[in-house]
Amino acid sequence: MKEKRTLMLPGPTPIPKQARLAGAEEIIGHREPECEDLLKEVVDGLKYVFQTTNDVLVLTCSGTGGLEASIANTLSAGDKVLSLCTGAFGERYATIAERYGVDVERINFEWGKAVDVNKVRERLEEDKNNEIKAILMTHNETSTGVVNDPQPIGELADEHDVLLLADAVSSLAGVELKVDEWGVDVAVTSSQKALMSPPGVCLVSVSSKALDAGQEADLPSFYWSFQRAKERYDRNFQTPSTPAIAILYSLRESLRQMKEEGLQEVFNRHQIVTKAIRKAAEAIGLELLVDDEIASTTVTAIQVPDEVEYSTLRQNMKEKYNVYITGSKGELKGKVFRIGHLGNVSRSDILSTISALEMVLKQEGFELKLGVGLEAAQKVFYEEESR
Amino acid sequence: MKEKRTLMLPGPTPIPKQARLAGAEEIIGHREPECEDLLKEVVDGLKYVFQTTNDVLVLTCSGTGGLEASIANTLSAGDKVLSLCTGAFGERYATIAERYGVDVERINFEWGKAVDVNKVRERLEEDKNNEIKAILMTHNETSTGVVNDPQPIGELADEHDVLLLADAVSSLAGVELKVDEWGVDVAVTSSQKALMSPPGVCLVSVSSKALDAGQEADLPSFYWSFQRAKERYDRNFQTPSTPAIAILYSLRESLRQMKEEGLQEVFNRHQIVTKAIRKAAEAIGLELLVDDEIASTTVTAIQVPDEVEYSTLRQNMKEKYNVYITGSKGELKGKVFRIGHLGNVSRSDILSTISALEMVLKQEGFELKLGVGLEAAQKVFYEEESR
């Protein structure tokens, strides 16, 4: 018997069975009232998760498409933006803006560290002529497992009257994001991360400030024009193009589950799982890339020990135990491995992953007492339950 | 008991049960070999349907996104293109190009008629300095139910060394399209039409001529860059961003079914169904918008008779018989109704539709002998089977 698949990637993530089955429902017409009801329930659920009263647009594309949409809808060629880069996805956001002819100024931070707010403040204070139109930030930098706090950046954005555009692809619903309270003008996420749905749909909360900026912006965009989407919502709660109806069926079901569980409980569950993985890694004798205070609750990066090759670790965990982990990108390639633990990840998934990790490490010559990681993780679960 | 839903829209279309269930499979990692196998089988199946050896790119977006990608990847701002407009979707293709700053020259044809190739030839012959870079055409104009023949346009494009970009969204797999033989440089279709899958994926065949043109083109595009997609195919048969895996599961199953049925048989089935609907409409005493020679085999537009309001017809067919038809756009709004008959549409769907149509027409005061349409359709089925 083959072990069941344990998908511990930072996306796509495992989908609850009811959400997968919901996606198999018969397709309906996208101009029918029943599709408007579907979209409305999805958007209401998303507003709850984004903690916003902004419009949340449903675009049919991956997260990258949503990031591109956030640029194309709010900026003009030649506009100056600050891009806060803490890893590969910060880098990607900057690259997309450059592709559109935006004048991108990167502030680079060491991979594995968070944005230093002081540097952002200094740069904005230097900008006497208000040339900077927007700040691009990565809420949860998936390549390193670092959370950047949007709250102080949102305050600075407000103070200096610039837009705050945030990549929340691997954070939303796994790391708290208070869109309204923190002043995030555009936040982009996608269906296949902590929202526990199949890939293919991108969700974008858009503030009125961002919509206003779009009136003056001249970058080309038709398919994912925020304005077209907004007009269609206001008219009859439809989307300009045919939406990915089957994915919306799944997303509706996942959002229902999250609402029933309660958003704070969802975050709490992510925190417990994260703590279990971090404690287990330490007990095994592995080194975490990221300090506790800035550690993501959706993905954890762990240094590959000298005794083991990354590719062997990954391959053996997959082939022997059907546990899927991944590596990192750029300067961290081959040096860290990452465990995704967002969305529909259970305690048993964590235990399977730690067990497989221990076994492969030991087989490859890394010295450890089998079970130390399991014990540490279980202890976290036990203590949390005893509270 | 409520009647079963009969979805007779020109998309989204009903999905075979096995394809719907396939979409409920567990999600896999998009950088895993099993996802490469999935993508490869889908692309091979698509090459069979597109009748091409070109790369067929799989983009996560709706058909409109694919049309936008075809512009953004092959043209530069200010480039001159000819847009052959025979209805609302030809108009939309032109609008997208304009949004990107392309210099669009429309050749408009009466709605309900096909492209007059002589007009295109004349215009290209006038273009002594080869200013025209591309021709945009709609293979199957969904708003009117007209098929425009790409073959003579492809010959002209070849002769004058311009690109031929074709909207094949509502045609591919329902109307024959010989991409290679007819010289179509970019052909765009989407998953929720004759490919019998959920909406959310766009399929684009791209010739080497189009890829070459892309090297010089300067319009911005990152998410759906053909070049990035092509590089990723060549490297390891993946997509640059996470693809819509669940939709690809469904699409793989639908393509398997089409391969088993045989492409010519698929077209043949569409022709029979079309003939049945057209004969039924005539027998009922209704007027078809489009002549036989240019009639689409995926959607049929029928004049709304004077005795009936379009909205009443549509609403009653839906509410009383659970049969979904639709209207048209622009100048045809309220004047014609359209029946989609592409993909997974069976003879029993056609009979249910004709029966509902007859009943509602009669209830609304249109004079007809009940059953005349059914009889005409059945006769088509009977004769085809007796061949």
HADDOCK unambig.tbl for C-alpha pairs under 7 A between the chains (distance, minus, plus):
assign (segid A and resid 12 and name CA) (segid B and resid 29 and name CA) 6.14 0.50 0.50
assign (segid A and resid 14 and name CA) (segid B and resid 27 and name CA) 6.27 0.50 0.50
assign (segid A and resid 20 and name CA) (segid B and resid 24 and name CA) 4.75 0.50 0.50
assign (segid A and resid 21 and name CA) (segid B and resid 24 and name CA) 5.43 0.50 0.50
assign (segid A and resid 23 and name CA) (segid B and resid 24 and name CA) 6.33 0.50 0.50
assign (segid A and resid 24 and name CA) (segid B and resid 20 and name CA) 4.76 0.50 0.50
assign (segid A and resid 24 and name CA) (segid B and resid 21 and name CA) 5.44 0.50 0.50
assign (segid A and resid 24 and name CA) (segid B and resid 23 and name CA) 6.35 0.50 0.50
assign (segid A and resid 24 and name CA) (segid B and resid 24 and name CA) 5.89 0.50 0.50
assign (segid A and resid 27 and name CA) (segid B and resid 14 and name CA) 6.27 0.50 0.50
assign (segid A and resid 29 and name CA) (segid B and resid 12 and name CA) 6.13 0.50 0.50
assign (segid A and resid 60 and name CA) (segid B and resid 60 and name CA) 6.88 0.50 0.50
assign (segid A and resid 60 and name CA) (segid B and resid 61 and name CA) 5.01 0.50 0.50
assign (segid A and resid 60 and name CA) (segid B and resid 62 and name CA) 6.66 0.50 0.50
assign (segid A and resid 60 and name CA) (segid B and resid 200 and name CA) 6.10 0.50 0.50
assign (segid A and resid 61 and name CA) (segid B and resid 60 and name CA) 5.01 0.50 0.50
assign (segid A and resid 61 and name CA) (segid B and resid 61 and name CA) 4.99 0.50 0.50
assign (segid A and resid 62 and name CA) (segid B and resid 60 and name CA) 6.65 0.50 0.50
assign (segid A and resid 62 and name CA) (segid B and resid 241 and name CA) 6.55 0.50 0.50
assign (segid A and resid 62 and name CA) (segid B and resid 242 and name CA) 6.29 0.50 0.50
assign (segid A and resid 64 and name CA) (segid B and resid 223 and name CA) 6.17 0.50 0.50
assign (segid A and resid 64 and name CA) (segid B and resid 241 and name CA) 6.78 0.50 0.50
assign (segid A and resid 65 and name CA) (segid B and resid 223 and name CA) 5.33 0.50 0.50
assign (segid A and resid 68 and name CA) (segid B and resid 223 and name CA) 6.92 0.50 0.50
assign (segid A and resid 96 and name CA) (segid B and resid 222 and name CA) 6.23 0.50 0.50
assign (segid A and resid 99 and name CA) (segid B and resid 220 and name CA) 5.98 0.50 0.50
assign (segid A and resid 99 and name CA) (segid B and resid 221 and name CA) 6.93 0.50 0.50
assign (segid A and resid 99 and name CA) (segid B and resid 222 and name CA) 6.83 0.50 0.50
assign (segid A and resid 100 and name CA) (segid B and resid 220 and name CA) 5.29 0.50 0.50
assign (segid A and resid 198 and name CA) (segid B and resid 244 and name CA) 6.82 0.50 0.50
assign (segid A and resid 198 and name CA) (segid B and resid 245 and name CA) 6.90 0.50 0.50
assign (segid A and resid 198 and name CA) (segid B and resid 246 and name CA) 6.13 0.50 0.50
assign (segid A and resid 199 and name CA) (segid B and resid 242 and name CA) 6.73 0.50 0.50
assign (segid A and resid 199 and name CA) (segid B and resid 243 and name CA) 6.49 0.50 0.50
assign (segid A and resid 199 and name CA) (segid B and resid 244 and name CA) 4.80 0.50 0.50
assign (segid A and resid 199 and name CA) (segid B and resid 245 and name CA) 6.40 0.50 0.50
assign (segid A and resid 200 and name CA) (segid B and resid 60 and name CA) 6.09 0.50 0.50
assign (segid A and resid 200 and name CA) (segid B and resid 200 and name CA) 6.69 0.50 0.50
assign (segid A and resid 200 and name CA) (segid B and resid 243 and name CA) 6.48 0.50 0.50
assign (segid A and resid 200 and name CA) (segid B and resid 244 and name CA) 4.49 0.50 0.50
assign (segid A and resid 220 and name CA) (segid B and resid 99 and name CA) 6.00 0.50 0.50
assign (segid A and resid 220 and name CA) (segid B and resid 100 and name CA) 5.30 0.50 0.50
assign (segid A and resid 221 and name CA) (segid B and resid 99 and name CA) 6.95 0.50 0.50
assign (segid A and resid 222 and name CA) (segid B and resid 96 and name CA) 6.22 0.50 0.50
assign (segid A and resid 222 and name CA) (segid B and resid 99 and name CA) 6.82 0.50 0.50
assign (segid A and resid 223 and name CA) (segid B and resid 64 and name CA) 6.17 0.50 0.50
assign (segid A and resid 223 and name CA) (segid B and resid 65 and name CA) 5.34 0.50 0.50
assign (segid A and resid 223 and name CA) (segid B and resid 68 and name CA) 6.92 0.50 0.50
assign (segid A and resid 241 and name CA) (segid B and resid 62 and name CA) 6.56 0.50 0.50
assign (segid A and resid 241 and name CA) (segid B and resid 64 and name CA) 6.79 0.50 0.50
assign (segid A and resid 242 and name CA) (segid B and resid 62 and name CA) 6.27 0.50 0.50
assign (segid A and resid 242 and name CA) (segid B and resid 199 and name CA) 6.73 0.50 0.50
assign (segid A and resid 243 and name CA) (segid B and resid 199 and name CA) 6.48 0.50 0.50
assign (segid A and resid 243 and name CA) (segid B and resid 200 and name CA) 6.49 0.50 0.50
assign (segid A and resid 244 and name CA) (segid B and resid 198 and name CA) 6.81 0.50 0.50
assign (segid A and resid 244 and name CA) (segid B and resid 199 and name CA) 4.78 0.50 0.50
assign (segid A and resid 244 and name CA) (segid B and resid 200 and name CA) 4.49 0.50 0.50
assign (segid A and resid 245 and name CA) (segid B and resid 198 and name CA) 6.90 0.50 0.50
assign (segid A and resid 245 and name CA) (segid B and resid 199 and name CA) 6.38 0.50 0.50
assign (segid A and resid 246 and name CA) (segid B and resid 198 and name CA) 6.13 0.50 0.50
